[in-house]
Amino acid sequence: MATSTIVSSTSPELFASTPLFTRPTFLMCPPEWYGADYVLNPWMSAGRSGKPHTFSRDLAFAQWKGLHNVLRSVADVRLIHPEPGCPDMVFIGHAGLVHHGVAAVSSFTCTERQPEATYLRRWLAGHGFLLWETPRETAFEGEGDLSFDADGKRLWAAHGVRTCKSSHRHVADAWHLPVHSLHLTDPRFYHLDTCFTPLHDPAGDGGFLLYYPGAFDAASLALIEAAYPAGKRIAVSEADATRMACCALNLGHTVFTGDIGRELAARLFDAGFDVVQLELSEFIKGGGGAKSLTLRLSDLPVTHGAIHP
C-alpha cells in the first residue's frame, strides 16, 4: 500500500522508494469540466467587457485529445480524474513540480483553483511520490511558476504578477538546487511557462531557451543573457508569445506547441528541433498551452534521452 511522506530533506535514501520511470512519462487531466464563469488572468476575459470567454467543451476535448494522442506516440501518459468544481484542472502542470520522485504541490493564489492541489496531492501520494508541501500563505503554482533548466541542475522561477518571490527558495530546497528569480512585468504573462521554456539541446551541448523578452524587467533579462549565450536564446515575437508559443512541451529533439509563425518554426528547425504544431485555441482562452496541459513525472534525462533525432 502506497503511503504519503512529507519530506523536509532530500537525501539519496529518500529517492530510493520513489517511482522509477524508464520512458518519458506525463500526467494529464481530461477537460471534462473545462470552462469557467470567472476571470483569473487577462486571457480569460472576452475583450473589453471583462466577462469570461465562452468555451466550447466539445472543441476543447477534441484539441486535448489531439495533444494526448500525439504525446502517447512518444511517451507514457497517465491520467488524473477531473473533478467537478475544478474547471481549470485540465492545466495540471500548474498544480505541481516533480523531480527525482519528489513533488512540490502548488499553493494556488486564486481561491477558485485551490481545491486542485488536494486532488493532485492524493494522486501523487497514491503513486509513491514524496510530497514537499508549500505553506498555504506562500503562493506557488507548479510548472507554471518554476522550470528546471534542460539538465535539471538549476531552477528558474517567476514572481511579480501572481506568485510571491518568497516561494522560490522554499521550493528549490526540495532538491537543494540554486534558483534564479525573474520578475514578470506584463500581466498577460502571469506565469513563467507563458514566456520562458528551457529546451534540451539535440546536439547535447547545454540547452536552448525559448522566451519572450518583453515579459521581463531589465534585471531579469540580464540574468537570462548571462546564463544563455546569444546562440542559445530563441526570442519570440509578441505575436507568437500571444499564441502561447513559449508554453511549449519539449521531449528530446521534439517541441510540441500551438500554432506559431513560420519564422519561429524555421528557427527551431535550424536549432535541431522537430516542431509539432497543434490546435490549442480553446486552452489559450484560459491562459495555457501544450506545456501547462501536462505535468512531467519522469526525470529530465529520461524525458529527453529516450527520443533521438
Secondary structure, DSSP 8 states (H G I E B T S, - for coil): ----EE-S---HHHHTTS---SS-EEEE---TT---SS-SSGGGB-GGG--B----HHHHHHHHHHHHHHHHTTSEEEE----TT-TTTT-GGGGEEEETTEEEE-B-SSGGGHHHHHHHHHHHHHTT-EEE---TTS-B-HHHHEEE-TTSS-EEEEESSSS-THHHHHHHTTTT--EEEEEB--TT--SGGGTEEEEE-TTSSSEEEEE-GGGB-HHHHHHHHHHS-GGGEEE--HHHHTTTTTS-EEETTEEEESS--HHHHHHHHHTT-EEEE---HHHHTTT--TGGG-EE-S-HHHHHHT---
